[in-house]
């Protein structure tokens, strides 16, 4: 495979034809100037021994040298290959609640925003762990398969919003069932980090937690929101227009369910974390993750891009040396070739 690391530098090649245009215009101007100020009969004596061809040859060397140095700056690269890289890590899947209750603003910017902040900071601190992302509301949706591409994880995380799932509810049991399919290794610790307000998950989530525990999967629950609760804002184009109400027209107040979240974590020998303070939550989670069992695994990765700029630097130096060594004096062999009808009695330049 071939690629250019800094392709923008190649635009500098456009200066070479400009230099040639200026060079040719100056040569033509010099020719006209000589004809006007020097007697044609004296011209052969004045320009005796000066080659017509060599100034152009010197410009060719200089142009080639400049082109080589510019291409070297762009740094052509070759030789990519697929290699197996050995790494040591665990599998960590984030299950993010994106139901409407996560839009409550009892924490800033809102519960969902706070959850995304925590996930983002945890991903930033990952080194070799594999991670995946699941979102859920009335149903569960896979967002990112298990991977070590942390840049992709951050990109997908940024795009998550409640409109991704039209069915409202809190189908955490489906999210946990989906998380089971993410884990394809038996020799590493498997962690599911649930970020939610814990509201209205029901008994199915508890049953799924027990099933995960039997498979050696641990759950870390991160509770976001307050026990006093907050209304659910309804916004249009970023502007607050009203709050969600029930069938009787009363404003809905959503509250964090600490009891359920604690029970889910305990069922799998995980931990429950208060997510309202993102810095403390990240530290508590990382302290727990530092004690888990990380196993070595193989990962296929494209590697082997090799810089090729040195070849172009070498060629540029060669052409520059030829430019310096080439004089404008007429050579005997060149005079015999008479490429430009150069003869001592008929110099045009």
C-alpha positions in Angstrom: 0.0 0.0 0.0 1.2 3.5 -0.8 0.2 6.8 0.9 1.4 10.4 1.3 1.6 11.4 5.0 1.4 15.2 4.3 -0.2 15.6 0.9 -0.7 19.4 1.3 3.0 19.9 0.7 2.6 18.7 -2.8 0.9 21.9 -3.8 4.4 23.5 -3.6 5.2 21.6 -6.8 3.2 24.2 -8.6 5.9 26.8 -8.1 8.3 24.9 -10.5 6.4 25.8 -13.7 6.2 29.4 -12.5 10.0 29.5 -12.0 10.4 28.1 -15.5 8.1 30.7 -17.0 10.1 33.5 -15.3 13.4 31.9 -16.4 12.3 31.7 -20.1 10.9 35.3 -20.0 14.3 36.5 -18.6 16.2 34.6 -21.3 14.1 36.2 -24.0 14.5 39.6 -22.5 18.3 39.1 -22.4 18.4 38.1 -26.0 16.5 41.2 -27.1 18.7 43.4 -24.9 21.9 42.0 -26.5 20.6 42.6 -30.0 19.8 46.2 -29.2 23.0 47.2 -27.4 25.6 45.0 -29.1 26.8 45.1 -32.7 25.8 41.7 -34.3 29.3 41.5 -35.8 30.8 41.6 -32.3 28.4 39.1 -30.8 30.4 35.9 -31.5 33.4 37.4 -29.6 31.3 38.5 -26.6 29.5 35.2 -26.1 32.4 33.0 -27.1 32.5 29.8 -25.1 29.1 30.3 -23.5 26.6 27.5 -24.0 23.0 28.0 -25.1 21.9 24.6 -23.8 23.6 24.5 -20.4 21.5 27.2 -18.7 18.5 25.1 -19.5 20.2 22.0 -18.3 21.0 23.7 -15.0 17.4 24.7 -14.6 16.4 21.0 -15.2 18.7 19.9 -12.4 17.4 22.7 -10.1 13.8 21.8 -10.9 14.3 18.1 -10.3 16.1 18.8 -7.0 13.3 21.1 -5.9 10.6 18.5 -6.8 12.5 15.8 -4.9 12.8 17.9 -1.7 9.1 18.8 -1.9 8.1 15.2 -2.3 10.4 14.3 0.7 8.5 16.9 2.8 5.2 15.2 1.9 6.8 11.9 3.1 5.6 9.1 0.9 5.0 5.9 2.8 4.9 2.2 1.7 4.9 -1.3 3.0 1.7 -1.7 5.1 0.9 -5.2 6.3 -1.6 -6.8 8.7 0.1 -8.0 11.9 -1.0 -9.8 15.0 -0.4 -7.7 18.1 -0.4 -9.2 21.6 -2.1 -7.1 24.2 -3.3 -7.6 27.8 -6.7 -6.4 28.9 -10.3 -7.0 29.9 -13.6 -6.6 28.0 -15.7 -3.7 29.2 -19.2 -3.0 27.8 -21.1 0.2 28.5 -24.9 0.0 28.7 -26.3 3.5 28.6 -29.9 4.4 29.5 -31.3 6.9 26.9 -34.9 6.9 28.1 -36.6 10.3 28.5 -36.0 10.2 32.3 -32.3 10.6 31.5 -33.1 14.1 30.2 -33.9 15.3 33.7 -31.7 18.2 34.8 -31.2 17.5 38.5 -27.5 17.1 37.5 -25.7 19.2 34.9 -26.0 19.3 32.0 -28.6 16.5 32.4 -28.5 12.9 33.5 -27.6 11.6 30.0 -24.9 14.3 29.5 -23.4 13.3 32.9 -23.4 9.6 31.9 -21.6 10.4 28.6 -19.0 12.4 30.4 -18.2 9.5 32.7 -17.9 7.1 29.7 -15.7 9.5 27.8 -13.3 9.9 30.7 -13.1 6.1 31.3 -12.4 5.5 27.6 -9.7 8.2 27.7 -7.9 6.3 30.4 -8.0 2.9 28.7 -4.8 1.3 27.4 -5.4 -2.2 26.2 -9.0 -3.0 27.3 -11.6 -3.7 24.7 -14.8 -1.8 24.9 -18.3 -1.7 23.4 -21.4 0.4 23.7 -25.0 -0.5 24.0 -27.9 1.9 24.5 -31.4 1.1 25.7 -34.8 2.6 26.4 -37.9 0.5 25.5 -35.5 -1.8 23.6 -31.7 -2.3 23.4 -29.6 -1.2 20.5 -25.9 -2.1 19.8 -23.9 1.0 19.0 -20.3 -0.2 19.0 -19.1 -3.8 18.9 -16.2 -4.8 21.2 -13.1 -3.0 20.0 -9.8 -1.2 21.0 -10.6 1.6 18.6 -11.1 4.3 21.3 -11.4 7.1 18.7 -14.4 5.3 17.2 -15.8 4.7 20.6 -15.6 8.5 21.4 -17.2 9.4 18.0 -20.1 7.0 18.5 -20.6 8.1 22.1 -20.8 11.8 21.0 -23.7 11.0 18.6 -25.9 9.1 21.1 -29.2 10.8 21.9 -32.7 9.7 23.0 -34.2 9.8 19.5 -32.1 6.8 18.5 -34.8 4.6 20.1 -38.5 5.5 19.5 -39.9 3.1 22.0 -39.9 4.5 25.5 -39.3 2.4 28.6 -36.3 0.9 30.4 -35.5 -2.5 28.9 -32.3 -3.1 30.9 -32.9 -6.8 30.8 -32.6 -6.7 26.9 -29.5 -4.6 27.2 -27.9 -7.2 29.5 -28.9 -10.0 27.2 -27.3 -8.1 24.3 -24.2 -7.5 26.3 -23.7 -11.2 26.7 -23.2 -11.5 23.0 -20.3 -9.0 23.1 -18.1 -11.2 25.2 -16.2 -13.7 23.0 -13.3 -14.6 25.3 -13.4 -16.9 28.3 -10.0 -16.1 29.6 -10.5 -12.4 30.6 -12.7 -10.6 33.1 -15.9 -9.3 31.6 -17.5 -6.1 32.9 -20.8 -4.4 32.1 -21.0 -0.8 33.2 -24.6 0.4 33.4 -25.2 4.1 33.5 -28.8 4.9 34.4 -31.2 6.6 36.9 -32.4 3.1 37.8 -36.0 4.0 37.4 -38.7 1.4 36.6 -36.4 -1.5 35.5 -38.5 -4.2 37.2 -37.7 -7.9 38.1 -36.5 -9.0 34.7 -33.3 -7.0 35.1 -32.6 -8.8 38.4 -33.0 -12.2 36.8 -30.6 -11.2 33.9 -28.1 -10.0 36.5 -28.1 -13.5 38.1 -27.6 -15.1 34.7 -24.6 -12.8 34.0 -23.1 -13.7 37.4 -23.3 -17.4 36.5 -21.2 -16.6 33.4 -18.6 -14.7 35.4 -19.8 -11.3 34.1 -19.6 -8.5 36.7 -21.8 -5.4 36.7 -20.9 -1.9 37.8 -23.9 0.2 38.2 -23.6 4.0 38.0 -26.6 5.8 39.4 -27.2 9.3 38.0 -29.9 11.7 39.3 -31.2 12.6 42.7 -33.6 10.9 45.1 -35.7 14.0 45.3 -36.1 13.8 41.5 -36.8 16.3 38.8 -39.3 16.9 35.9 -38.5 15.8 32.4 -38.1 18.8 30.1 -39.5 18.9 26.6 -37.4 20.9 24.2 -37.8 22.0 20.6 -34.7 23.3 18.8 -32.9 23.5 22.1 -35.6 25.7 23.7 -37.6 24.5 26.7 -41.3 24.5 25.8 -42.8 22.4 28.6 -42.4 19.4 31.0 -43.6 15.9 30.6 -47.0 15.2 32.2 -49.0 12.1 33.1 -52.5 11.2 31.9 -54.0 13.4 34.6 -52.0 16.4 33.4 -49.6 16.3 36.4 -45.9 17.0 35.9 -43.9 13.7 36.0 -41.1 13.6 38.5 -38.4 11.1 37.9 -36.2 9.8 40.8 -33.0 7.8 41.0 -33.6 4.2 42.3 -30.5 3.5 44.3 -31.9 0.3 45.8 -32.3 -1.5 42.5 -28.9 -0.4 41.2 -27.1 -1.6 44.3 -28.9 -5.0 44.1 -27.8 -5.5 40.5 -24.2 -4.8 41.3 -24.2 -7.0 44.3 -25.7 -9.9 42.4 -22.6 -10.1 40.2 -20.0 -9.1 42.8 -19.7 -5.7 41.2 -20.0 -2.3 42.7 -22.5 0.5 42.8 -21.2 4.1 42.1 -22.8 7.4 42.6 -22.4 9.1 39.2 -23.5 12.6 40.1 -19.8 13.6 40.7 -18.1 12.4 37.5 -14.6 12.8 38.8 -15.2 10.7 41.9 -17.2 8.2 39.9 -14.4 7.7 37.4 -11.9 7.2 40.2 -14.0 4.7 42.0 -14.6 2.7 38.8 -10.9 2.7 37.8 -9.9 1.6 41.3 -12.2 -1.4 40.9 -11.0 -2.1 37.3 -7.4 -2.0 38.5 -8.0 -5.1 40.5 -9.7 -7.2 37.8 -8.0 -10.0 35.9 -6.6 -9.0 32.5 -5.5 -11.6 30.0 -3.2 -11.5 27.0 -5.0 -11.7 23.6 -4.1 -11.2 20.0 -5.4 -8.4 17.9 -5.0 -7.9 14.1 -3.8 -4.4 13.3 -2.5 -2.7 10.2 1.1 -1.8 10.8 4.3 -1.3 8.9 4.0 2.1 7.2 7.6 2.9 6.4 8.8 6.4 5.6 10.3 6.7 2.1 11.3 10.4 2.2 15.1 9.6 2.5 15.2 8.3 -1.1 13.8 11.6 -2.4 16.2 13.6 -0.2 19.1 11.6 -1.7 17.8 12.1 -5.3 17.4 15.8 -4.5 21.0 16.1 -3.2 22.2 14.4 -6.4 20.4 16.8 -8.7 21.5 19.7 -6.6 25.1 18.5 -6.9 24.7 18.3 -10.7 23.3 21.8 -10.7 26.4 23.1 -8.9 28.9 21.2 -11.0 27.3 22.2 -14.3 28.8 25.4 -15.7 27.5 27.5 -18.4 30.7 27.2 -20.4 30.5 25.4 -23.7 31.7 21.8 -23.8 33.8 20.4 -26.7 31.5 17.3 -27.0 28.4 19.5 -26.8 29.8 21.8 -29.5 30.3 18.8 -31.7 26.7 17.6 -31.1 25.5 21.2 -32.0 22.1 20.5 -30.3 20.8 24.0 -30.6 22.7 24.9 -33.8 25.4 26.4 -31.6 28.3 27.5 -33.7 30.7 30.2 -33.0 29.5 32.3 -35.9 25.8 32.3 -35.0 25.0 32.7 -31.3 21.5 33.6 -30.5 22.0 34.1 -26.8 
